Amino acid sequence: MTDALGFSPDPEVRCRDFKIGCIGAGFIMADVHLASYHEGGFPVVAIASRTKAKAAEVAKRWNIGTVHDTPEKLIEDTRVEILDIAFPPDQQPDLIRHALKQKHIKAILAQKPLAMTFEEAKRIAAECKAAGKVLSVNQNMRFDQSMRVLKQILDKGSLGMPVLATIEMRAIPHWQPFLHEYDRLTLLNMSIHHLDVLRFLFGDPTDIYTAVRSDPRTKFPHRDGITVSTLSFPSGVMAVSMEDVWSGPREEGYESDIYIKWRVEGTDGVAQGTIGWPDYPKGSPSTLRYCSKTATGGRWVQPTWSTMWFPNAFKGVMEQLQYALKTSTRPLLEGQDNVKTMALVEAGYRSMAERRAVRLDEFPI
């Protein structure tokens, strides 16, 4: 649906025909996925998680009729046509492979990261293709309202030739307990949002240089805490993605500021805005304002909307997969494309380890 300025911050729901089975009962499923599916009218027929009791609590909250004892039992439920997974990335590949054996499952919506490494993600995508299953990966920042409108502004050429883009995150993630056991932290689990959305906006980069340091607040062992990546694109665009998960002390009497800001500068204009995610659970919409020599007469213009990334954008994530199934087309968040995002993450880790810019062609898809 378009606003008064002709932008579409949120996609319309064109299909809600296929029945969904959900794996996971933590925050992202219980408070985000299922809230957006309820809003969009998508049919969720079953849920399962690590513990049946937790899944039953979430089922009661969202009026889901069936609670399975295990994720595997849910995957084998012949009513399930779309499998929606919100499980740790080290466990996700096995669930996907079990789903590939089920004739009734038509598509899989996987969490990002798709796997722990680029090579495993590449194998999973190839296996899904060989099995004739549609794989989509939940890179939900592409459906953040400010990112959607920014993409529309770029596609119209309103900023001219893009020159420089920055994403500046100064916020403190909640690191789930399972992440404590990994040797990969911010790049794989937080930066992946920003690296993927930069691909969405500007195409595939040629190389990445990533510098990291540990985060003083994160007590478990980790290498990539605070992370800064510089990307170069064939068009000449340079982009910087910074994930400052420290962002200063947090203590009584200390007036802190937490935010995510972004900015894109072009030869004919500038766009800038904020991402509303750090305000969760209270929530606030992301913002965008832009100034263009050609499109706004050199004046700053600010489109507005009331919807938010969490949870409203997740409705678009499910809709793009439902619509792809209905029309036998490729989903916007296609698994094979997501392998390129995983290659970018892997290149960032190589850059971090070898202290050099790493070309993406070192990771053939």
Secondary structure, 3 states (H helix, E strand, C coil): CCCCCCCCCCCCCCCCCCCEEEECCCHHHHHHHHHHHHHHCCCEEEEECCCHHHHHHHHHHHCCCEECCCHHHHHCCCCCCEEEECCCCCCHHHHHHHHHCCCCCCEEEECCCCCCCHHHHHHHHHHHHHHCCEEEECCHHHHCHHHHHHHHHHHCCCCCCEEEEEEEEECCCCCCHHHHHCCCCHHHHHHHHHHHHHHHHHCCCCEEEEEEECCCCCCCCCCCCEEEEEEECCCCCEEEEEEECCCCCCCCCCCCCCEEEEEEEECCEEEEEECCHHHCCCCCCCEEEEEECCCCCCCEECCCCCCCHHHHHHHHHHHHHHHHHHHCCCCCCEHHHHHHHHHHHHHHHHHHHHCCCEEHHHCCC
